[in-house]
Amino acid sequence: MATFLYRVGRWAFRRRRLVGGLWLVALVLAIAAAAMAPAGEEEDLSMPGTESQKAFDLLDERFPESNSQGAEARLVFRAPEGQRVTARENKAAVEDTLGSLDGGGQVASATDPYETGAVSEDGTIAYSTITYTADAVDLTEATKSALEDAARQARDAGLTVEIGGSALDSDEEPGGTTEIIGVVVAAVVLVLTLGSLAAAGLSLLTAFLGVAIAFGLVTALAVPLGLTSTVAILALMLGLAVGIDYALFITSRFRDERAQGSEPEEAAGRAVGTAGSAVVFAGATVFIALVGLGVVGIPELTKMGMGGAGAVALAVLVALTLVPALFGFFGRSILSRAVRKAPADRRPGSERPESARPHPMPAAAGRPGPATRWARFVLRRPAAVLLIAGLGLGAVAVPALSLELGLPGDESKPVETTQRRAYDLLSEGFGPGFNGPLTVVVDMSGSADGRATTDLVVRTVRGVDGVASVGDPVLSRTKDTAVLTAVPQTAPNSGETKDLVYAIRGAVAGVEAGTGADILVTGATALNIDISEAVSDALIPYLTVVIGLAVLLLTVVFRSVLVPVKAALGFLLSVGAAFGVLVAVFQWGWAADLVGIEQTGPVMSLMPILIIGIVFGLAMDYEVFLLSRMREAYVHGASPGEAIVGGFRHSGRVVAAAAIIMISVFAGFIGMNTPTIQTMGVGLASAVAFDAFVVRMAIAPAVLALLGHRAWWLPRILNRVLPNVDIEGEALSRHVPASAAELDAAVPRLPAGRQRH
C-alpha cells in the first residue's frame, strides 16, 4: 500500500497540471449537472415492513385520490380578546380571507370552518385546511404570497392568524452565519497549526472542491434516487470535516519530509505513501460505517449513509491526488516560516541525498512540546489517567439512560415561526392531541359484513382510555376499506400517547380475530414507535457488522489484536457520552439557549444509529492517524513507551488541530433551524471532542502504556495469513527514489521490510 501510494504521490506532483485540470473538469461537470437537474422532493419518512407503513401503503392503494393532493396549509384564526370567532364581523373576515386565496391556480380546495365544525368549543379558535395541487417544493412564490397575504388581511381585520402545515416548508440551505463561523475557526486553526497561509489555504481549497463536487452530485441525483436536502447537508458536513482533516495530515507529513531534507517530489511521494495510507484506511472505516446504515432498512437512513460515504470517498481521492499536485503549485510557500527563513545550507534539499538518509523519525530537538510532555505524563501515571478519563466519560453518559426517541414536528420549531404558533393555537383550542391524530385503517376485504365491522372498530377505539374523540369512518370507493381518525387526549410525543397506540392495537386485535378484517394503526406517533423498535432491533446487527469489519481492518493495518479491540471499546465510551449530551440538551434543556433550542422534547428516532455510524468512522480516523505514527516508531526499533511519545510528538498537535477543525465544522450546523441537523451538529461535535481529546489522547496512550509490548502482539498464524499493507512505510525506508522515467514505466513491486511484532 505505501509503495503504491508513494508512486501515486510522485506522479500527482509531477503531473500536477493534468491532475488539477481533471479535478477542475469534474467540478464544472458536477455544478452543471446540479444546475440542470430538477428540484428534488422532500419525501416522508418510511419504514418498510412495519404496521404503520403497511397502513400508509394500503391508503395509497385504496384511496389514490387522497394522494394526488400536494402540500397542505392550515389557517388558524383566533378572535380578539373577549370575542368569538363565530361573531358576525369575525365570521365575515374569515370568509373574506378564504375567498382571497387564488394562488395562481394551485389551490385545490379550502374548507369552511363553520361548515366542517372546525371551531373550538369556546368559540374562540377556528381553522381552515387548504390543499394544493403541487408539493411544497413546487409551490410558486405567488402561491405562498397569496397565503401570507390572506393571513395579513385577516390580521388587519383584528384576528390573530397563524399558518401551519407543509405549504411554507422550505429546504434548509447551507451557508448561514454559524456555518461560516465554523469554517473561519477551521481556517484560523489551520494557520496556527501550519504556520503558513498557503498551507492552510491548500487544505481549505481541496476540501471545498471535494465538497462542491459531492454536493453537486447529490443535487443532480436528487430526483432519480429520491435524495432529500438532509442527505445533501450531511454530505456537505462530513465532506468538509474529513476533507480538511485528510489534507491537513498529508500536508503536515509533506512538511516533515521537506524539513528532513527530501526534495519536493520525493517528499510528496513519501507523504502520500505514509500519511496517505492512514487516510485510506481512516476513510475506509468511515465508509464502512456509513454504508452499513443500510442494514437498518430505513430508506432515508440508507440514503443519508450512502450520500455521506460518497462525500468521504471523494475527500480521500482529493487528498491522495490533488493535495500532492498542489504541493508543486504552491512551492516553498507551503513550508513553515521557520523553514523558509532557514540559512541556505540548512534549507530542505541541502542535506545529503535521500538514499543516504536514515528514515527513522528524528528525535525532537530543544524543549519538548505540549504533546510530548502530555505523553510522558501519561506514561508516568497510566492507571490514574485511565481511571479519571473513564469515570469522567461514564458520568457524562449517565443522562443517556433517560433517552427518549420521537419525530420532530412543528412543536420543535422556534416560537417566532408561524408554524409553531399555529401548533400552539390548535393545541389550545382543540386539545394537545389534536396535532398528532392517530389513523385507524380497516381492511374489510376479508370480512363478511363490512359495515358491522366498521361500527365495531369505532366502538372499540372509543372505549380505549386516553382517546378524546373518534371521527366518522370514511369509506373507499370500493367500500372495502374504512379510515377513521382517533384524537388522543395527550400531546403527540408524550409517553401517554405512545402507550395509547399500544392499547388501541391490543384492543382491535380481538376485532380482527372475530371478523377477519385487517386493522392497522398509523400516524406520526405510531410511525415513531415502529421506527424506534426497528432501529433498536437493528442496532445489535449493525454494530456487529460495522465494528467487526472495522476491527478486522484495523487488525490488518496495525498487525495487532488488542489495539483494534481497545479502539472499539473507546468508541463506545465516547458515543455514550455524546448521547448523554443530547439528552441533557434536547430533553432536559441544559444549555438549550446556547444552541437555539426553545422547546425540549424527545431525540429524533434516527439519531442514535446515525450518530453511531458517523462517530464510529470518525473515531477510527483519529485512531489510525495517531497510532500509525506510534506503529511507525515501534517497527523502526523504538520501545513501546518511546513509540507513544514519538507518536504524540509527530501527530499529537496535528490530531488535536484536526479534531478542533471537525468540531468547529459540525458545531457550525447547530444554527440551522432543522431539528435533524441541529441534533447531528450537537451530537457529532460533542462525540468528536470526547473521542479525540479523552479517548484517543488520554485513554488510548494509557492503555498502550499498561500493555507495553503486548499491545502490538499478533498470533503467528494471523501474521502469516493477514496481508502486509505497510501503513508505516517500512518499504519506503529502504527505497531509493526512482527517476521520473522509471515512475512512468511499470515499476516492479518493492520488497517489504521485515516488521517487528
C-alpha positions, -999 to +999 in steps of 0.1 A: +000+000+000+027+025+010+048+019-022+018+022-044+006+054-028+042+067-029+042+063-067+007+080-068+020+110-048+051+114-070+031+111-102+005+136-090+032+161-080+049+157-114+018+158-135+001+185-114-013+204-143-031+173-156-043+163-121-056+199-114-072+201-148-091+168-143-104+178-109-114+212-123-133+195-151-150+172-125-161+203-106-175+220-136-194+189-147-209+184-112-220+221-110-235+219-144-254+186-136-267+202-104-279+233-122-297+214-149-313+188-125-349+193-114-355+201-077-359+171-055-389+164-033-389+160+005-401+125+010-419+114+041-401+091+065-409+055+058-402+022+075-410-008+052-425-038+069-439-020+100-476-018+108-477+019+103-460+017+069-484-011+058-513+012+066-498+041+046-492+017+016-528+005+019-541+040+019-521+047-012-537+017-029-573+021-017-575+060-016-555+071-046-574+103-049-561+115-015-525+110-026-530+131-057-531+162-035-499+181-028-490+205+000-514+214+028-518+245+049-538+254+079-550+289+085-557+291+122-579+321+133-583+334+169-609+360+178-599+392+196-599+391+234-634+387+247-649+378+213-659+347+195-647+337+161-683+329+152-694+366+157-708+381+125-679+405+118-652+379+126-670+353+105-671+377+076-634+384+080-626+346+079-648+341+048-633+371+030-598+357+038-606+323+024-621+339-006-589+358-014-569+325-018-563+321-055-527+312-056-523+312-093-545+282-098-525+259-074-552+258-047-572+226-049-596+233-020-602+254+011-625+241+038-651+264+056-645+260+093-682+269+100-694+241+078-669+214+089-672+221+126-636+233+129-644+257+157-632+252+193-658+245+220-654+280+235-658+295+200-625+315+201-604+295+176-611+281+142-591+267+113-594+261+076-575+234+057-561+245+023-549+218-001-528+224-031-522+207-064-484+208-061-459+197-034-443+222-011-411+225-032-432+231-064-454+258-049-447+291-067-438+323-048-472+337-060-490+309-042-471+313-010-475+351-012-513+347-016-514+325+015-494+351+035-514+380+021-546+362+031-533+359+067-523+395+067-558+405+055-574+387+085-549+403+109-558+437+096-595+428+105-584+423+141-580+385+141-549+366+152-539+343+123-511+318+120-502+293+092-494+257+098-489+227+075-463+220+049-470+248+024-445+272+039-419+245+045-386+250+025-354+231+022-328+243+047-300+259+027-264+257+039-242+287+041-257+305+071-238+326+097-229+297+120-216+275+092-194+304+081-181+309+117-172+272+118-152+275+086-135+306+099-125+288+131-111+259+110-091+284+089-076+300+120-067+266+135-050+256+102-029+288+101-019+284+137-010+248+133+008+250+100+022+285+104+016+292+067-013+309+050-006+289+018-007+255+036-039+265+054-054+277+021-044+244+004-063+223+029-094+245+027-092+247-011-091+209-016-118+204+010-141+229-007-135+214-041-144+179-029-175+191-011-186+211-041-184+180-063-202+159-037-229+185-032-234+189-070-237+151-075-262+147-047-283+176-061-281+161-096-292+127-084-319+140-060-348+131-083-337+098-097-325+085-063-350+103-041-324+122-021-336+149+003-320+181+014-308+163+046-287+139+025-271+169+008-264+187+041-249+156+057-227+151+027-216+187+030-210+184+067-189+152+065-171+161+033-160+194+047-148+180+080-129+150+067-117+168+036-099+194+057-085+168+081-072+145+054-055+174+036-040+186+069-025+152+077-008+148+043+004+184+042+018+181+077+037+149+067+050+166+035+064+195+056+081+170+079+097+152+050+109+185+035+123+196+069+143+163+069+159+171+036+137+154+009+133+170-024+097+183-031+087+154-054+102+128-031+085+145-001+052+144-018+056+107-026+066+099+010+038+120+024+011+102+004+028+068+010+027+072+048+001+097+058-019+088+027-020+052+038-035+064+071-060+085+051-071+055+030-078+032+060-093+060+080-116+068+052-124+031+047-136+028+083-159+059+078-171+045+045-179+011+061-198+026+090-219+049+067-227+022+041-236-002+069-265+021+079-284+003+051-288-028+073-314-009+094-339-010+065-350+027+067-347+041+031-339+077+043-312+064+066-297+043+038-297+074+015-280+095+042-254+069+047-247+065+010-245+103+005-221+107+034-200+077+023-197+092-012-185+125+001-159+108+023-147+087-007-143+119-027-124+135+001-099+106+001-094+108-036-088+145-035-063+141-006-043+114-025-041+132-058-050+169-057-032+177-025+003+164-037-004+181-071-009+215-053+024+210-034+040+216-068+020+247-075+025+263-040+062+256-039+081+267-008+052+289+004+036+258+019+065+253+044+066+269+078+081+304+082+109+290+103+119+266+075+116+292+048+139+316+067+165+290+075+200+296+062+207+283+027+229+254+039+201+242+062+171+245+039+153+214+028+171+197-001+205+209+010+213+179+031+227+146+019+207+126-007+175+108+004+191+074-003+218+081+023+195+095+049+181+071+076+144+071+076+135+066+113+119+097+128+145+120+143+145+129+180+130+162+189+154+190+194+152+216+221+124+218+246+096+192+241+062+205+230+029+201+249+020+169+231+054+153+241+050+165+277+015+151+279+026+117+265+053+115+291+029+124+318+005+096+308+034+072+307+042+081+343+006+077+356-013+055+331-036+039+356-047+072+371-052+087+337-073+057+326-094+058+357-101+095+357-109+096+319-131+065+320-151+077+350-155+112+335-169+098+303-191+075+323-205+104+343-213+124+311-230+093+297-254+089+326-282+111+311-283+087+281-302+062+303-332+086+300-330+088+262-364+092+246-370+090+208-395+108+187-402+125+154-398+163+153-429+183+143-440+219+143-437+218+181-399+217+178-397+248+157-387+282+172-416+301+188-411+330+164-422+309+134-458+309+123-459+271+121-450+268+158-476+295+168-503+277+147-494+245+165-498+261+199-532+277+189-546+244+177-534+227+210-551+254+230-584+253+211-588+216+203-566+198+229-529+187+230-536+156+210-552+174+180-518+179+164-510+142+165-541+122+155-540+085+150-553+070+118-570+036+120-573+018+087-598-011+084-592-035+055-627-052+052-618-074+022-618-104+044-648-095+064-684-109+058-701-077+070-681-046+064-705-021+079-708-041+111-671-045+113-665-008+109-691+001+136-674-024+160-640-009+154-654+026+161-669+015+194-638-004+204-614+026+197-638+050+215-637+027+245-599+029+249-588+051+278-569+082+265-589+087+233-605+121+232-626+116+201-631+093+171-643+107+138-668+092+115-653+065+092-645+073+056-650+045+030-630+039-001-648+039-035-649+001-035-663+000+001-636-025+012-616-001+033-625+023+061-605+051+077-612+067+110-593+093+129-587+090+167-576+121+186-556+114+218-560+133+249-523+139+252-496+155+231-481+136+202-446+129+217-458+122+252-453+088+268-491+085+274-498+088+236-473+061+229-490+039+254-523+047+238-510+033+204-502+000+221-536+000+238-555+005+206-535-021+188-542-045+216-579-037+217-585-041+179-567-074+179-598-091+192-619-075+165-595-088+138-599-124+152-637-122+153-643-105+120-615-115+096-607-078+090-572-064+090-569-034+113-538-011+112-529+018+134-507+045+119-500+082+122-469+101+133-468+087+168-474+051+156-447+056+130-423+068+156-430+038+178-424+014+148-392+032+137-378+032+172-385-005+176-370-012+141-339+008+150-335-009+183-338-043+167-312-034+140-287-018+164-270-051+175-267-065+140-254-031+128-228-028+155-218-064+149-212-059+112-196-025+113-174-030+144-165-064+132-154-052+098-136-022+113-118-043+139-107-067+111-095-037+090-075-022+120-060-056+127-046-057+092-034-021+095-017-023+129-010-060+129-023-062+164-052-079+182-055-057+213-052-023+196-084-027+175-103-040+205-092-011+225-103+013+197-138-002+196-143-001+234-131+035+235-156+044+208-184+030+230-174+054+258-173+085+235-206+077+218-223+070+252-211+104+264-224+121+232-258+106+238-257+119+274-251+154+259-281+150+235-304+140+264-292+169+286-296+195+259-326+184+239-347+166+266-336+183+298-329+217+283-294+222+297-277+250+278-305+248+253-304+286+248-268+284+237-277+262+207-311+279+199-333+251+213-366+267+225-387+235+230-373+204+247-386+170+236-375+136+225-345+130+203-353+121+167-357+084+163-330+081+136-303+099+155-288+072+177-279+048+149-270+076+126-246+092+151-232+058+160-224+051+123-208+085+117-189+087+150-175+052+148-160+060+114-146+094+126-133+078+159-113+053+138-099+083+119-080+096+149-071+061+160-054+055+126-037+089+124-023+088+159-014+052+162+001+049+127+030+072+139+034+051+170+034+019+150+059+035+126+083+043+155+078+008+170+087-011+139+118+011+135+131-001+168+116+022+195+104+008+228+066+009+235+070+040+256+092+057+231+067+049+204+039+065+223+060+097+229+071+097+192+036+093+180+024+123+201+055+143+191+047+140+154+010+136+153-004+149+186-006+185+176-020+178+142-046+154+155-057+180+181-059+206+154-079+182+131-103+175+160-109+212+166-115+217+129-140+189+128-157+201+160-160+236+145-175+224+113-201+202+130-209+230+155-214+254+126-245+234+116-262+238+150-276+272+140-298+257+113-335+255+121-338+219+111-341+197+142-324+168+125-294+189+115-292+206+149-292+172+167-265+159+144-244+190+149-246+188+187-241+150+188-212+149+163-194+179+178-195+165+213-187+130+202-156+141+183-145+162+213-148+133+237-132+108+213-103+129+202-093+145+235-104+120+260-104+086+244-076+089+218-054+114+237-058+100+272-073+065+274-055+051+243-019+060+254-027+049+290-039+015+278-009+012+255+015+021+283-001-006+305+001-032+278+036-025+267+049-049+240+017-069+243-002-040+226+015-049+193+012-087+197-002-107+168-006-145+168+018-162+143-010-177+123-026-143+117+009-129+109+012-154+081-024-151+069-030-113+070-018-091+041+010-067+049-003-033+040+028-015+053+009+016+066+040+028+084+061+029+052+087+004+062+093-004+025+100+033+018+128+034+043+148+010+021+137+027-011+160+048-033+139+074-052+131+064-087+136+087-116+106+102-134+111+079-164+111+049-141+079+060-124+062+065-157+070+029-167+058-002-149+077-001-116+082-036-101+069-042-066+094-033-040+103-058-013+086-051+020+109-048+050+105-072+079+083-059+106+086-064+143+056-078+162 
